[in-house]
Amino acid sequence: MVPNGTWLDVEGAAAHLQMSTAFVRKLVFEHRIRHYKVGQRLRFDPEDLDAFMRAGLVEARPVSRRRAG
């Protein structure tokens, strides 16, 4: 849980993720990102947003070079 005053609204979450507010709202609608509802307002824990980004990590793999032949 975050200390008082560090919750992010949709705009803050979008800035934190470097994505549009429309995309953040889509993630909420699809239940793909953890969020909290306070009345009708959405709030996000920055640690949850970071975990969402880490969950999408795709590890790099070595590139194999093929010879045309």
C-alpha positions as a printed Julia matrix, in Angstrom:
69×3 Matrix{Float64}:
   0.0     0.0     0.0
   1.31    3.44   -0.86
   1.75    6.26    1.63
  -0.91    8.96    1.65
  -0.68   11.3    -1.3
   1.15    9.06   -3.78
  -1.84    7.47   -5.5
  -2.08    8.24   -9.21
  -5.21    9.12  -11.15
  -5.71    8.03  -14.78
  -3.66   10.91  -16.13
  -0.85   10.22  -13.66
  -0.91    6.51  -14.46
  -0.74    7.27  -18.18
   2.25    9.55  -17.62
   3.93    6.93  -15.41
   3.47    4.25  -18.08
   4.19    6.66  -20.94
   0.92    5.64  -22.58
  -2.3     7.44  -23.43
  -5.14    7.84  -20.96
  -7.38    5.97  -23.41
  -5.06    2.96  -23.26
  -5.0     3.04  -19.44
  -8.81    3.12  -19.4
  -8.86    0.17  -21.84
  -6.56   -1.8   -19.52
  -8.92   -1.07  -16.63
 -11.99   -2.06  -18.66
 -10.32   -5.36  -19.65
  -9.18   -5.97  -16.04
  -5.58   -6.23  -17.26
  -4.16   -3.75  -14.77
  -4.64   -3.51  -11.01
  -6.59   -0.46   -9.91
  -8.71    0.87   -7.08
 -12.08    2.57   -7.3
 -12.86    5.38   -4.9
 -16.45    6.19   -5.66
 -16.37    6.57   -9.42
 -12.74    7.61   -9.53
  -9.87    5.33  -10.46
  -6.63    5.29   -8.51
  -3.4     3.42   -9.16
  -0.47    2.37   -7.0
   2.79    3.17   -8.86
   4.22   -0.18   -7.7
   1.31   -1.99   -9.39
   2.02   -0.08  -12.6
   5.68   -1.06  -12.44
   4.7    -4.71  -11.88
   2.4    -4.52  -14.92
   5.29   -3.31  -17.05
   7.67   -5.97  -15.71
   5.1    -8.69  -16.44
   5.28   -7.76  -20.12
   9.04   -8.18  -20.31
  10.26  -10.2   -23.28
  13.81  -11.39  -22.86
  16.2   -10.86  -25.74
  17.53  -13.95  -27.44
  20.62  -14.4   -29.55
  20.15  -13.8   -33.23
  21.18  -16.7   -35.4
  22.67  -15.71  -38.71
  21.67  -17.85  -41.61
  23.59  -17.98  -44.79
  21.68  -17.82  -48.0
  22.56  -20.79  -50.04
